[in-house]
């Protein structure tokens, strides 16, 4: 399980390696957003958390001696193929994380 956070920190999602959200935290200010924008941000964060958790699980299983064919069958992300995490840049603010 890992936590993915929006750029401004207003939305946080904890998800497992399959992308299932286990906990979603939304700041009050985020509730002013359009519902579809907020939903899109949550889905993006679920994907980001799932990728990170999947990479962590893959590393754990590799250290435990699980073979590459089994890891492929489990459909865990591969480090080289993992996309860069999407950032939620739709928030109407000039503040950005450094």
N, C-alpha and C positions, 0 to 999 in steps of 0.2 A: 504494500500500500504506500502511496505517496500523495503528497499535497501539491496541487498546482494553484497558483495565485495570479489574478489579473494584474495588469501593469500598475494600477493604482491601489491594489490591495483590497478593493471593495468586494471581490468575489473570490472565495477559496473553495476548492473541491478536493476532497480526499477520495481516491478511487483505487480499486485493485488493478491487477495487471490485465484484466479483461475489459476495463473501462467502466465497470459498474460503480456508480457514485455511492460511497458509504457515508459521506457527510458533506453537506453543502452549507457554507456560511455566506450570508449576503448582508452587507452593511445597509443601513436604512437609505443612505443617499443613492445606492444603486437601484432602489425600487422606483426611482423617478425615470429611469430609462424606459424606452419602448420595450414592451414584453418580448418581442421577437429578438431584439438585440441582446437582452439579458439571457434569453434561452440559448442563443447562438454562443454567447460567451461561456455559458455553463458547459455546453457540448464541447467546445474547443478545449476547455480546461480538463474535462474528462478524458479526452484523447491524449492531451499532454501528460496527464498523470498516469494513464494506462501505458504509454510508451516508456516513461521513466520506470514504472514498476515492472514492466515486462523486461526491460534491460537489466534491472537488478535481479529479477528472478532467474534470467538466463545466466548471469554471472555466478549466482549461487549454485545453480545446477551444473554449470561447467566445472566449478571448483569441486563439486561432489563426484565428478567423473561421468556425468551423463553424456552420451554420445551425440554428435551433431545431427544424426538422422532422427533421434528422439526429439531434440530441440526443434527441428524443422516441423515435425509432426505436431508439436505443441503450438506452433505458429507464434512463437515469441519473437519480438523484434530483434534484428541483428544490429550491432553497434554501427556498422558502416552504412546501413540502409536507413537508420533512424532519421527522420526529418527533424529539422530545427523546430523547436517549439513555437507555435503560433503565439503571438502576443496580442492581447486585447487592446488595440490602438483606437477603438471607436469612442473612447471616453472623451468628453469635451473638456479637456484640461490641457494646460501647457506643461504640467508636472510629469516627469518621467523618471523611472528608476535609473540610477547610475551604476 
